[in-house]
Amino acid sequence: MLEQLLIFTRGGLILWTCKELGNALRGSPIDTLIRSCLLEERSGAASYNYDVPGASYTLKWTFHNELGLVFVAVYQKILHLLYVDDLLAMVKREFSEIFDPKRMVYDDFDETFRQLRKEAEARAEVIKKSKQVVYKPVSNLGKKQGQMQQSGFEGGNKKKSSGGGGESGKDGDADGDNVKSGIVENGHSTEEVASKGRVNGKENGNANTNGGAFDVNKLQKLRSKGGKKANPNPVSKVSKEEPKKKPVKKNRVWDEKPPETKLDFTDPVSENGEGNMPVAQVVEGESMMDKDEVFSSDSDSEEDDETEMDTKVDSKKKGWFTSMFQSIAGKANLEKADLEPALKALKDRLMTKNVAEEIAAKLCESVAVSLEGKKLGSFTRISSTVQAAMEEALVRILTPRRSIDILRDVHVAKEQHKPYVVVFVGVNGVGKSTNLAKVAYWLQQHDINVMMAACDTFRSGAVEQLRTHARRLQIPIFEKGYEKDPAIVAKEAIQEATRNGSDVVLVDTAGRMQDNEPLMRALSKLIYVNSPDLVLFVGEALVGNDAVDQLSKFNQKLADLSPSSSPRLIDGILLTKFDTIDDKVGAALSMVYISGSPVMFVGCGQSYTDLKKLNVKSIVKTLLK
């Protein structure tokens, strides 16, 4: 049963709802659809499932791009309504005829909708019955074929043998005798073999050059020969062969000198973690986070390249006069076939910029849905229209939808007399500890007391690495060594920061692959026990398709393994090694699209100052260049 049908503008003004249905929707499925699907350029999907405790809906929608209207149907997820797509298409057609931009009330559409709904339900019933009728003769046909196969093959052999020469007729009689006798050879009766041969004969047509019946005796001889060649015990040979041991390379000794002892350059550290090495605070200047990036766009050259490319495409399909006339007069309405060449070129361009293939395809589908049915303006080309729509979509995706001002959040937590806790998570080797030190240096420059928590109790040398950063920055560090529970270490670090008056606690965690369930369970426990203010996913800017797998599985594991009914997921992204990718900036788009979390920091070098904000305009221009 249909729960609700709404018509509203792209600006959010509701023009009409079905009063006849009048079902109060649980939760807010329409708001969630707009926020999670339409605004994030996921409108190319066929449907959207809304699941909350006590409610489970499926939402389908369609657009009228020229009028700027959205039509949404809501029904229970457990139901499979066949008429929803047809109903939405008919409602769109009828409502667009009476739509007036100055009109706000459409009470007269109730009766029209009632008729359209009955018509759509009637069509669905007819289709359902027709499908049931189609299956009946198929089953009867199968029974008839089974009866024909059981009736014997004697008559068939005689008919085929009479069609061939005299020799083939003799072969047919011999085959018929064998079928009647039913002699068993090689575990198969000749009747079964003959039936298989008859079916193969029908499928292959005139396969035999003689035109006679299928020769069963020849087939049996071939099978007996094949059985002799088969190895009865192939495993015995393998078991006899012993694996050869690889020779171990021995170290060469020169002049019979005694072997040198291993060199150990680690600093002598006391029980409190204090070394004897003289410490001087690092001063590397102002962090790039506080500098405004200047970006110069080459929009003129890009537009010229687009014009030349589109001219070549148009010249192949249309004449000069036709393309010139359409560019002056404008095309009536854009169709999907018109957009496909430009969208394919745009998808290939995004993939060359390291955007995941799945994300590029979804973006192009969403742009096609938003442009289909729109009127092309005068002196406007399809490629430039598609590129402008894609640029708007990319800016909308990459622009954060909430505040990412960490300094403000730190001061709010400071007023509440509690430390602001940031947890750094990610896969192995992406630079969590190094970029944690960069964030600590940036916070230090804003007179914020920072403390590090060494919760990577798994990797050898992780505590010493963080201790070195803390010594250089003269920041206190809380550590408990290795093979400890990271959740307990983080909890004790937060308690210590509260006693010492630290404003921020930066928690370093062990790198883990998204498929490693024990480590993901430990991370989920750490987040659940300590309730951090910010969970930062640290990812490389070098990854392409793997970015989708990493982020989606990280979020999925955190949700599945958390004991809480409302688990904490990833709040923000820190992109590392951004200085090594040139124009392959697509990982930023893939990560933001798949997680819905903003890019809060970008690591772009080896020093503590090499940390900056993401320049959305620069990324978009680079992606479309």
TAWOTA-V625978 format. One record per residue. N is the residue number from 1. RES is the residue in one small letter. SS is DSSP state (alpha for helix, beta for strand, coil for the rest). D_CENTER is the distance of its C-alpha to the mean C-alpha in whole Angstrom. Layout:
BEGIN
n->N res->RES ss->SS d_center->D_CENTER
n->N res->RES ss->SS d_center->D_CENTER
END
This chain:
BEGIN
n->1 res->m ss->coil d_center->32
n->2 res->l ss->beta d_center->30
n->3 res->e ss->beta d_center->30
n->4 res->q ss->beta d_center->30
n->5 res->l ss->beta d_center->30
n->6 res->l ss->beta d_center->30
n->7 res->i ss->beta d_center->30
n->8 res->f ss->beta d_center->30
n->9 res->t ss->beta d_center->29
n->10 res->r ss->coil d_center->27
n->11 res->g ss->coil d_center->29
n->12 res->g ss->coil d_center->28
n->13 res->l ss->coil d_center->32
n->14 res->i ss->beta d_center->32
n->15 res->l ss->beta d_center->35
n->16 res->w ss->beta d_center->35
n->17 res->t ss->beta d_center->34
n->18 res->c ss->coil d_center->35
n->19 res->k ss->coil d_center->38
n->20 res->e ss->coil d_center->39
n->21 res->l ss->coil d_center->36
n->22 res->g ss->coil d_center->36
n->23 res->n ss->coil d_center->34
n->24 res->a ss->coil d_center->33
n->25 res->l ss->coil d_center->29
n->26 res->r ss->coil d_center->29
n->27 res->g ss->coil d_center->26
n->28 res->s ss->coil d_center->25
n->29 res->p ss->alpha d_center->22
n->30 res->i ss->alpha d_center->23
n->31 res->d ss->alpha d_center->23
n->32 res->t ss->alpha d_center->20
n->33 res->l ss->alpha d_center->18
n->34 res->i ss->alpha d_center->20
n->35 res->r ss->alpha d_center->18
n->36 res->s ss->alpha d_center->15
n->37 res->c ss->alpha d_center->14
n->38 res->l ss->alpha d_center->17
n->39 res->l ss->coil d_center->17
n->40 res->e ss->coil d_center->14
n->41 res->e ss->coil d_center->14
n->42 res->r ss->coil d_center->12
n->43 res->s ss->coil d_center->15
n->44 res->g ss->coil d_center->14
n->45 res->a ss->coil d_center->13
n->46 res->a ss->coil d_center->16
n->47 res->s ss->coil d_center->16
n->48 res->y ss->beta d_center->15
n->49 res->n ss->beta d_center->16
n->50 res->y ss->beta d_center->19
n->51 res->d ss->beta d_center->20
n->52 res->v ss->beta d_center->22
n->53 res->p ss->coil d_center->25
n->54 res->g ss->coil d_center->28
n->55 res->a ss->beta d_center->26
n->56 res->s ss->beta d_center->23
n->57 res->y ss->beta d_center->22
n->58 res->t ss->beta d_center->20
n->59 res->l ss->beta d_center->20
n->60 res->k ss->beta d_center->21
n->61 res->w ss->beta d_center->22
n->62 res->t ss->beta d_center->23
n->63 res->f ss->beta d_center->24
n->64 res->h ss->beta d_center->28
n->65 res->n ss->coil d_center->27
n->66 res->e ss->coil d_center->30
n->67 res->l ss->coil d_center->32
n->68 res->g ss->coil d_center->29
n->69 res->l ss->beta d_center->28
n->70 res->v ss->beta d_center->26
n->71 res->f ss->beta d_center->26
n->72 res->v ss->beta d_center->25
n->73 res->a ss->beta d_center->26
n->74 res->v ss->beta d_center->25
n->75 res->y ss->beta d_center->26
n->76 res->q ss->beta d_center->26
n->77 res->k ss->coil d_center->23
n->78 res->i ss->coil d_center->25
n->79 res->l ss->coil d_center->26
n->80 res->h ss->coil d_center->25
n->81 res->l ss->coil d_center->27
n->82 res->l ss->coil d_center->28
n->83 res->y ss->coil d_center->29
n->84 res->v ss->alpha d_center->27
n->85 res->d ss->alpha d_center->25
n->86 res->d ss->alpha d_center->29
n->87 res->l ss->alpha d_center->30
n->88 res->l ss->alpha d_center->28
n->89 res->a ss->alpha d_center->29
n->90 res->m ss->alpha d_center->33
n->91 res->v ss->alpha d_center->33
n->92 res->k ss->alpha d_center->31
n->93 res->r ss->alpha d_center->34
n->94 res->e ss->alpha d_center->37
n->95 res->f ss->alpha d_center->36
n->96 res->s ss->alpha d_center->35
n->97 res->e ss->alpha d_center->39
n->98 res->i ss->alpha d_center->40
n->99 res->f ss->coil d_center->38
n->100 res->d ss->coil d_center->40
n->101 res->p ss->coil d_center->38
n->102 res->k ss->coil d_center->42
n->103 res->r ss->coil d_center->41
n->104 res->m ss->coil d_center->40
n->105 res->v ss->coil d_center->41
n->106 res->y ss->coil d_center->40
n->107 res->d ss->coil d_center->42
n->108 res->d ss->coil d_center->44
n->109 res->f ss->alpha d_center->40
n->110 res->d ss->alpha d_center->40
n->111 res->e ss->alpha d_center->43
n->112 res->t ss->alpha d_center->41
n->113 res->f ss->alpha d_center->37
n->114 res->r ss->alpha d_center->39
n->115 res->q ss->alpha d_center->41
n->116 res->l ss->alpha d_center->37
n->117 res->r ss->alpha d_center->36
n->118 res->k ss->alpha d_center->39
n->119 res->e ss->alpha d_center->38
n->120 res->a ss->alpha d_center->34
n->121 res->e ss->alpha d_center->35
n->122 res->a ss->alpha d_center->38
n->123 res->r ss->alpha d_center->36
n->124 res->a ss->alpha d_center->33
n->125 res->e ss->alpha d_center->36
n->126 res->v ss->alpha d_center->38
n->127 res->i ss->alpha d_center->34
n->128 res->k ss->alpha d_center->34
n->129 res->k ss->alpha d_center->38
n->130 res->s ss->alpha d_center->38
n->131 res->k ss->alpha d_center->35
n->132 res->q ss->alpha d_center->37
n->133 res->v ss->alpha d_center->40
n->134 res->v ss->alpha d_center->38
n->135 res->y ss->alpha d_center->38
n->136 res->k ss->alpha d_center->41
n->137 res->p ss->alpha d_center->43
n->138 res->v ss->alpha d_center->40
n->139 res->s ss->alpha d_center->41
n->140 res->n ss->alpha d_center->45
n->141 res->l ss->alpha d_center->45
n->142 res->g ss->alpha d_center->43
n->143 res->k ss->alpha d_center->46
n->144 res->k ss->alpha d_center->49
n->145 res->q ss->alpha d_center->47
n->146 res->g ss->alpha d_center->47
n->147 res->q ss->alpha d_center->51
n->148 res->m ss->alpha d_center->52
n->149 res->q ss->alpha d_center->50
n->150 res->q ss->alpha d_center->53
n->151 res->s ss->coil d_center->56
n->152 res->g ss->coil d_center->56
n->153 res->f ss->coil d_center->56
n->154 res->e ss->alpha d_center->60
n->155 res->g ss->alpha d_center->60
n->156 res->g ss->alpha d_center->57
n->157 res->n ss->alpha d_center->58
n->158 res->k ss->alpha d_center->62
n->159 res->k ss->alpha d_center->60
n->160 res->k ss->alpha d_center->58
n->161 res->s ss->alpha d_center->61
n->162 res->s ss->alpha d_center->64
n->163 res->g ss->alpha d_center->62
n->164 res->g ss->coil d_center->62
n->165 res->g ss->coil d_center->65
n->166 res->g ss->alpha d_center->67
n->167 res->e ss->alpha d_center->66
n->168 res->s ss->alpha d_center->63
n->169 res->g ss->alpha d_center->65
n->170 res->k ss->alpha d_center->66
n->171 res->d ss->alpha d_center->63
n->172 res->g ss->alpha d_center->61
n->173 res->d ss->alpha d_center->64
n->174 res->a ss->alpha d_center->64
n->175 res->d ss->alpha d_center->60
n->176 res->g ss->alpha d_center->61
n->177 res->d ss->alpha d_center->64
n->178 res->n ss->alpha d_center->61
n->179 res->v ss->alpha d_center->59
n->180 res->k ss->alpha d_center->62
n->181 res->s ss->alpha d_center->63
n->182 res->g ss->coil d_center->59
n->183 res->i ss->coil d_center->60
n->184 res->v ss->beta d_center->57
n->185 res->e ss->beta d_center->56
n->186 res->n ss->coil d_center->53
n->187 res->g ss->coil d_center->52
n->188 res->h ss->beta d_center->51
n->189 res->s ss->beta d_center->54
n->190 res->t ss->alpha d_center->55
n->191 res->e ss->alpha d_center->54
n->192 res->e ss->alpha d_center->51
n->193 res->v ss->alpha d_center->51
n->194 res->a ss->alpha d_center->52
n->195 res->s ss->alpha d_center->50
n->196 res->k ss->alpha d_center->47
n->197 res->g ss->alpha d_center->49
n->198 res->r ss->alpha d_center->50
n->199 res->v ss->alpha d_center->46
n->200 res->n ss->alpha d_center->45
n->201 res->g ss->alpha d_center->48
n->202 res->k ss->alpha d_center->47
n->203 res->e ss->alpha d_center->44
n->204 res->n ss->alpha d_center->45
n->205 res->g ss->coil d_center->48
n->206 res->n ss->coil d_center->51
n->207 res->a ss->coil d_center->50
n->208 res->n ss->coil d_center->53
n->209 res->t ss->coil d_center->55
n->210 res->n ss->coil d_center->58
n->211 res->g ss->coil d_center->57
n->212 res->g ss->coil d_center->58
n->213 res->a ss->coil d_center->57
n->214 res->f ss->coil d_center->54
n->215 res->d ss->coil d_center->56
n->216 res->v ss->alpha d_center->55
n->217 res->n ss->alpha d_center->57
n->218 res->k ss->alpha d_center->56
n->219 res->l ss->alpha d_center->52
n->220 res->q ss->alpha d_center->54
n->221 res->k ss->alpha d_center->55
n->222 res->l ss->alpha d_center->52
n->223 res->r ss->alpha d_center->50
n->224 res->s ss->alpha d_center->53
n->225 res->k ss->alpha d_center->53
n->226 res->g ss->alpha d_center->49
n->227 res->g ss->alpha d_center->50
n->228 res->k ss->alpha d_center->52
n->229 res->k ss->alpha d_center->50
n->230 res->a ss->coil d_center->47
n->231 res->n ss->coil d_center->47
n->232 res->p ss->coil d_center->48
n->233 res->n ss->coil d_center->47
n->234 res->p ss->alpha d_center->44
n->235 res->v ss->alpha d_center->44
n->236 res->s ss->alpha d_center->47
n->237 res->k ss->alpha d_center->47
n->238 res->v ss->alpha d_center->44
n->239 res->s ss->alpha d_center->45
n->240 res->k ss->alpha d_center->48
n->241 res->e ss->coil d_center->46
n->242 res->e ss->coil d_center->46
n->243 res->p ss->coil d_center->43
n->244 res->k ss->coil d_center->45
n->245 res->k ss->coil d_center->44
n->246 res->k ss->coil d_center->43
n->247 res->p ss->coil d_center->46
n->248 res->v ss->coil d_center->45
n->249 res->k ss->coil d_center->46
n->250 res->k ss->coil d_center->49
n->251 res->n ss->coil d_center->50
n->252 res->r ss->coil d_center->52
n->253 res->v ss->coil d_center->55
n->254 res->w ss->coil d_center->57
n->255 res->d ss->coil d_center->61
n->256 res->e ss->coil d_center->61
n->257 res->k ss->coil d_center->60
n->258 res->p ss->coil d_center->58
n->259 res->p ss->coil d_center->55
n->260 res->e ss->coil d_center->53
n->261 res->t ss->coil d_center->52
n->262 res->k ss->coil d_center->48
n->263 res->l ss->coil d_center->48
n->264 res->d ss->coil d_center->46
n->265 res->f ss->coil d_center->46
n->266 res->t ss->coil d_center->44
n->267 res->d ss->coil d_center->46
n->268 res->p ss->coil d_center->48
n->269 res->v ss->beta d_center->47
n->270 res->s ss->coil d_center->49
n->271 res->e ss->coil d_center->48
n->272 res->n ss->coil d_center->46
n->273 res->g ss->coil d_center->44
n->274 res->e ss->coil d_center->46
n->275 res->g ss->beta d_center->47
n->276 res->n ss->coil d_center->50
n->277 res->m ss->coil d_center->49
n->278 res->p ss->coil d_center->50
n->279 res->v ss->coil d_center->47
n->280 res->a ss->coil d_center->47
n->281 res->q ss->coil d_center->44
n->282 res->v ss->coil d_center->42
n->283 res->v ss->coil d_center->42
n->284 res->e ss->coil d_center->40
n->285 res->g ss->coil d_center->40
n->286 res->e ss->coil d_center->38
n->287 res->s ss->coil d_center->34
n->288 res->m ss->alpha d_center->32
n->289 res->m ss->alpha d_center->30
n->290 res->d ss->alpha d_center->34
n->291 res->k ss->coil d_center->34
n->292 res->d ss->coil d_center->33
n->293 res->e ss->coil d_center->31
n->294 res->v ss->coil d_center->33
n->295 res->f ss->coil d_center->31
n->296 res->s ss->coil d_center->32
n->297 res->s ss->coil d_center->30
n->298 res->d ss->coil d_center->32
n->299 res->s ss->alpha d_center->31
n->300 res->d ss->alpha d_center->34
n->301 res->s ss->alpha d_center->33
n->302 res->e ss->alpha d_center->30
n->303 res->e ss->alpha d_center->31
n->304 res->d ss->alpha d_center->34
n->305 res->d ss->alpha d_center->31
n->306 res->e ss->alpha d_center->30
n->307 res->t ss->alpha d_center->33
n->308 res->e ss->alpha d_center->34
n->309 res->m ss->alpha d_center->31
n->310 res->d ss->alpha d_center->31
n->311 res->t ss->alpha d_center->35
n->312 res->k ss->alpha d_center->34
n->313 res->v ss->alpha d_center->32
n->314 res->d ss->alpha d_center->34
n->315 res->s ss->alpha d_center->37
n->316 res->k ss->alpha d_center->36
n->317 res->k ss->alpha d_center->35
n->318 res->k ss->coil d_center->38
n->319 res->g ss->coil d_center->41
n->320 res->w ss->alpha d_center->42
n->321 res->f ss->alpha d_center->44
n->322 res->t ss->alpha d_center->41
n->323 res->s ss->alpha d_center->38
n->324 res->m ss->alpha d_center->41
n->325 res->f ss->alpha d_center->42
n->326 res->q ss->alpha d_center->38
n->327 res->s ss->alpha d_center->38
n->328 res->i ss->alpha d_center->41
n->329 res->a ss->alpha d_center->41
n->330 res->g ss->coil d_center->37
n->331 res->k ss->coil d_center->35
n->332 res->a ss->coil d_center->36
n->333 res->n ss->coil d_center->32
n->334 res->l ss->coil d_center->29
n->335 res->e ss->coil d_center->27
n->336 res->k ss->alpha d_center->24
n->337 res->a ss->alpha d_center->26
n->338 res->d ss->alpha d_center->27
n->339 res->l ss->alpha d_center->24
n->340 res->e ss->alpha d_center->22
n->341 res->p ss->alpha d_center->24
n->342 res->a ss->alpha d_center->23
n->343 res->l ss->alpha d_center->19
n->344 res->k ss->alpha d_center->19
n->345 res->a ss->alpha d_center->21
n->346 res->l ss->alpha d_center->19
n->347 res->k ss->alpha d_center->16
n->348 res->d ss->alpha d_center->17
n->349 res->r ss->alpha d_center->19
n->350 res->l ss->alpha d_center->15
n->351 res->m ss->alpha d_center->14
n->352 res->t ss->alpha d_center->18
n->353 res->k ss->coil d_center->17
n->354 res->n ss->coil d_center->14
n->355 res->v ss->coil d_center->11
n->356 res->a ss->coil d_center->8
n->357 res->e ss->alpha d_center->9
n->358 res->e ss->alpha d_center->6
n->359 res->i ss->alpha d_center->7
n->360 res->a ss->alpha d_center->10
n->361 res->a ss->alpha d_center->10
n->362 res->k ss->alpha d_center->9
n->363 res->l ss->alpha d_center->12
n->364 res->c ss->alpha d_center->14
n->365 res->e ss->alpha d_center->14
n->366 res->s ss->alpha d_center->15
n->367 res->v ss->alpha d_center->18
n->368 res->a ss->alpha d_center->19
n->369 res->v ss->alpha d_center->20
n->370 res->s ss->alpha d_center->21
n->371 res->l ss->alpha d_center->24
n->372 res->e ss->coil d_center->25
n->373 res->g ss->coil d_center->28
n->374 res->k ss->coil d_center->29
n->375 res->k ss->coil d_center->32
n->376 res->l ss->coil d_center->32
n->377 res->g ss->coil d_center->35
n->378 res->s ss->coil d_center->38
n->379 res->f ss->coil d_center->38
n->380 res->t ss->coil d_center->34
n->381 res->r ss->coil d_center->32
n->382 res->i ss->alpha d_center->28
n->383 res->s ss->alpha d_center->27
n->384 res->s ss->alpha d_center->28
n->385 res->t ss->alpha d_center->27
n->386 res->v ss->alpha d_center->23
n->387 res->q ss->alpha d_center->23
n->388 res->a ss->alpha d_center->24
n->389 res->a ss->alpha d_center->22
n->390 res->m ss->alpha d_center->19
n->391 res->e ss->alpha d_center->21
n->392 res->e ss->alpha d_center->21
n->393 res->a ss->alpha d_center->18
n->394 res->l ss->alpha d_center->17
n->395 res->v ss->alpha d_center->20
n->396 res->r ss->alpha d_center->19
n->397 res->i ss->alpha d_center->15
n->398 res->l ss->alpha d_center->17
n->399 res->t ss->coil d_center->20
n->400 res->p ss->coil d_center->20
n->401 res->r ss->coil d_center->21
n->402 res->r ss->coil d_center->23
n->403 res->s ss->coil d_center->26
n->404 res->i ss->coil d_center->25
n->405 res->d ss->coil d_center->28
n->406 res->i ss->alpha d_center->29
n->407 res->l ss->alpha d_center->32
n->408 res->r ss->alpha d_center->33
n->409 res->d ss->alpha d_center->31
n->410 res->v ss->alpha d_center->33
n->411 res->h ss->alpha d_center->37
n->412 res->v ss->alpha d_center->36
n->413 res->a ss->alpha d_center->35
n->414 res->k ss->alpha d_center->38
n->415 res->e ss->alpha d_center->40
n->416 res->q ss->coil d_center->39
n->417 res->h ss->coil d_center->41
n->418 res->k ss->coil d_center->38
n->419 res->p ss->coil d_center->35
n->420 res->y ss->beta d_center->32
n->421 res->v ss->beta d_center->30
n->422 res->v ss->beta d_center->27
n->423 res->v ss->beta d_center->24
n->424 res->f ss->beta d_center->23
n->425 res->v ss->beta d_center->20
n->426 res->g ss->coil d_center->18
n->427 res->v ss->coil d_center->18
n->428 res->n ss->coil d_center->21
n->429 res->g ss->coil d_center->23
n->430 res->v ss->coil d_center->21
n->431 res->g ss->coil d_center->24
n->432 res->k ss->alpha d_center->24
n->433 res->s ss->alpha d_center->28
n->434 res->t ss->alpha d_center->28
n->435 res->n ss->alpha d_center->26
n->436 res->l ss->alpha d_center->28
n->437 res->a ss->alpha d_center->31
n->438 res->k ss->alpha d_center->30
n->439 res->v ss->alpha d_center->29
n->440 res->a ss->alpha d_center->33
n->441 res->y ss->alpha d_center->35
n->442 res->w ss->alpha d_center->33
n->443 res->l ss->alpha d_center->34
n->444 res->q ss->alpha d_center->37
n->445 res->q ss->alpha d_center->38
n->446 res->h ss->coil d_center->38
n->447 res->d ss->coil d_center->41
n->448 res->i ss->coil d_center->38
n->449 res->n ss->coil d_center->39
n->450 res->v ss->beta d_center->36
n->451 res->m ss->beta d_center->36
n->452 res->m ss->beta d_center->34
n->453 res->a ss->beta d_center->33
n->454 res->a ss->beta d_center->33
n->455 res->c ss->coil d_center->30
n->456 res->d ss->coil d_center->29
n->457 res->t ss->coil d_center->32
n->458 res->f ss->coil d_center->30
n->459 res->r ss->coil d_center->30
n->460 res->s ss->coil d_center->33
n->461 res->g ss->coil d_center->34
n->462 res->a ss->alpha d_center->32
n->463 res->v ss->alpha d_center->35
n->464 res->e ss->alpha d_center->37
n->465 res->q ss->alpha d_center->34
n->466 res->l ss->alpha d_center->34
n->467 res->r ss->alpha d_center->38
n->468 res->t ss->alpha d_center->38
n->469 res->h ss->alpha d_center->36
n->470 res->a ss->alpha d_center->38
n->471 res->r ss->alpha d_center->41
n->472 res->r ss->alpha d_center->41
n->473 res->l ss->alpha d_center->39
n->474 res->q ss->coil d_center->42
n->475 res->i ss->coil d_center->40
n->476 res->p ss->beta d_center->40
n->477 res->i ss->beta d_center->38
n->478 res->f ss->beta d_center->38
n->479 res->e ss->coil d_center->37
n->480 res->k ss->coil d_center->38
n->481 res->g ss->coil d_center->38
n->482 res->y ss->coil d_center->36
n->483 res->e ss->coil d_center->35
n->484 res->k ss->coil d_center->35
n->485 res->d ss->coil d_center->33
n->486 res->p ss->alpha d_center->30
n->487 res->a ss->alpha d_center->30
n->488 res->i ss->alpha d_center->34
n->489 res->v ss->alpha d_center->34
n->490 res->a ss->alpha d_center->32
n->491 res->k ss->alpha d_center->34
n->492 res->e ss->alpha d_center->37
n->493 res->a ss->alpha d_center->36
n->494 res->i ss->alpha d_center->35
n->495 res->q ss->alpha d_center->39
n->496 res->e ss->alpha d_center->41
n->497 res->a ss->alpha d_center->39
n->498 res->t ss->alpha d_center->40
n->499 res->r ss->alpha d_center->44
n->500 res->n ss->alpha d_center->44
n->501 res->g ss->coil d_center->43
n->502 res->s ss->coil d_center->39
n->503 res->d ss->coil d_center->37
n->504 res->v ss->beta d_center->34
n->505 res->v ss->beta d_center->33
n->506 res->l ss->beta d_center->30
n->507 res->v ss->beta d_center->29
n->508 res->d ss->beta d_center->27
n->509 res->t ss->coil d_center->25
n->510 res->a ss->coil d_center->25
n->511 res->g ss->coil d_center->22
n->512 res->r ss->coil d_center->20
n->513 res->m ss->coil d_center->17
n->514 res->q ss->coil d_center->14
n->515 res->d ss->coil d_center->16
n->516 res->n ss->coil d_center->19
n->517 res->e ss->alpha d_center->20
n->518 res->p ss->alpha d_center->24
n->519 res->l ss->alpha d_center->23
n->520 res->m ss->alpha d_center->20
n->521 res->r ss->alpha d_center->22
n->522 res->a ss->alpha d_center->25
n->523 res->l ss->alpha d_center->23
n->524 res->s ss->alpha d_center->22
n->525 res->k ss->alpha d_center->26
n->526 res->l ss->alpha d_center->26
n->527 res->i ss->alpha d_center->24
n->528 res->y ss->alpha d_center->26
n->529 res->v ss->alpha d_center->30
n->530 res->n ss->alpha d_center->30
n->531 res->s ss->coil d_center->28
n->532 res->p ss->coil d_center->27
n->533 res->d ss->coil d_center->27
n->534 res->l ss->beta d_center->24
n->535 res->v ss->beta d_center->21
n->536 res->l ss->beta d_center->20
n->537 res->f ss->beta d_center->17
n->538 res->v ss->beta d_center->18
n->539 res->g ss->beta d_center->16
n->540 res->e ss->beta d_center->17
n->541 res->a ss->coil d_center->17
n->542 res->l ss->coil d_center->17
n->543 res->v ss->coil d_center->14
n->544 res->g ss->coil d_center->11
n->545 res->n ss->coil d_center->8
n->546 res->d ss->alpha d_center->9
n->547 res->a ss->alpha d_center->9
n->548 res->v ss->alpha d_center->5
n->549 res->d ss->alpha d_center->7
n->550 res->q ss->alpha d_center->10
n->551 res->l ss->alpha d_center->9
n->552 res->s ss->alpha d_center->7
n->553 res->k ss->alpha d_center->10
n->554 res->f ss->alpha d_center->12
n->555 res->n ss->alpha d_center->12
n->556 res->q ss->alpha d_center->12
n->557 res->k ss->alpha d_center->15
n->558 res->l ss->alpha d_center->17
n->559 res->a ss->alpha d_center->17
n->560 res->d ss->alpha d_center->18
n->561 res->l ss->alpha d_center->21
n->562 res->s ss->coil d_center->22
n->563 res->p ss->coil d_center->26
n->564 res->s ss->coil d_center->25
n->565 res->s ss->coil d_center->24
n->566 res->s ss->coil d_center->23
n->567 res->p ss->coil d_center->21
n->568 res->r ss->coil d_center->20
n->569 res->l ss->coil d_center->17
n->570 res->i ss->coil d_center->16
n->571 res->d ss->coil d_center->18
n->572 res->g ss->beta d_center->18
n->573 res->i ss->beta d_center->17
n->574 res->l ss->beta d_center->19
n->575 res->l ss->beta d_center->18
n->576 res->t ss->beta d_center->21
n->577 res->k ss->coil d_center->23
n->578 res->f ss->alpha d_center->22
n->579 res->d ss->alpha d_center->25
n->580 res->t ss->alpha d_center->24
n->581 res->i ss->coil d_center->22
n->582 res->d ss->coil d_center->24
n->583 res->d ss->coil d_center->22
n->584 res->k ss->coil d_center->19
n->585 res->v ss->coil d_center->17
n->586 res->g ss->alpha d_center->14
n->587 res->a ss->alpha d_center->12
n->588 res->a ss->alpha d_center->14
n->589 res->l ss->alpha d_center->12
n->590 res->s ss->alpha d_center->8
n->591 res->m ss->alpha d_center->10
n->592 res->v ss->alpha d_center->11
n->593 res->y ss->alpha d_center->9
n->594 res->i ss->alpha d_center->6
n->595 res->s ss->alpha d_center->10
n->596 res->g ss->coil d_center->12
n->597 res->s ss->coil d_center->15
n->598 res->p ss->beta d_center->17
n->599 res->v ss->beta d_center->18
n->600 res->m ss->beta d_center->21
n->601 res->f ss->beta d_center->23
n->602 res->v ss->beta d_center->22
n->603 res->g ss->beta d_center->24
n->604 res->c ss->coil d_center->26
n->605 res->g ss->coil d_center->29
n->606 res->q ss->coil d_center->31
n->607 res->s ss->coil d_center->33
n->608 res->y ss->coil d_center->33
n->609 res->t ss->coil d_center->33
n->610 res->d ss->coil d_center->30
n->611 res->l ss->beta d_center->28
n->612 res->k ss->beta d_center->27
n->613 res->k ss->coil d_center->25
n->614 res->l ss->coil d_center->22
n->615 res->n ss->coil d_center->24
n->616 res->v ss->alpha d_center->22
n->617 res->k ss->alpha d_center->24
n->618 res->s ss->alpha d_center->24
n->619 res->i ss->alpha d_center->20
n->620 res->v ss->alpha d_center->20
n->621 res->k ss->alpha d_center->23
n->622 res->t ss->alpha d_center->22
n->623 res->l ss->alpha d_center->19
n->624 res->l ss->alpha d_center->21
n->625 res->k ss->coil d_center->24
END
